[in-house]
Amino acid sequence: MIRGRLQRWNDEKGFGFIRPLNADGDVFVHISAFRGLPRRPVVGDVVNYTLETDREGRSKAINATIEGLIPERRPSASRSARQSRRRGGSPSKLAVAAILFAVVAASGYAYQVFPGIFQLLKAKLSGVTTSSPALPARPASSPTYRCEGKIYCSEMRSCEEATFYLRNCPDTKMDGDGDGVPCERQWCSW
């Protein structure tokens, strides 16, 4: 380490010149050479520094400290980053993760509640037209529903249940336009 005295200092621009105690000529020093100081440098400070030559061959001070001042300890950037990761990252990352989870959950729910909608959307996007607007054909299975006196869409739990009631139960009021598709505004909207 070389010892010198700060001869000139431009606080607005953050640089100055050090005169080495055992040599002639001034050495340039930038504020970035002083790490973790509790105050800004002032003319007359005794400075310890390492000498480095830049690309143009000029000497400059690096790793500078002011005698008598204890540098403040600041956590390193990597330590701060580790602490941030432990806390769960930034709020923006958390928000993106929450939105992504909500989209996936909504898609799964829609697939369960509206089972035929994905095939219909795929057909519409590929330009294929379906022959009828009615519900897609389903494999024959034993009905899990039975006529229990429900007649309105508000009493149904799914498009499948509404379709069962429309086809198999008397006096239902779920197909206002008579096209064979029940509860078009609630359950069977294609």
Beta strands, then each sheet from edge to edge (+ up, - down):
strand 1: 2-10
strand 2: 15-20
strand 3: 27-30
strand 4: 46-53
strand 5: 59-66
sheet 1: 1+ 2- 3+ 5+ 4- 1+
end
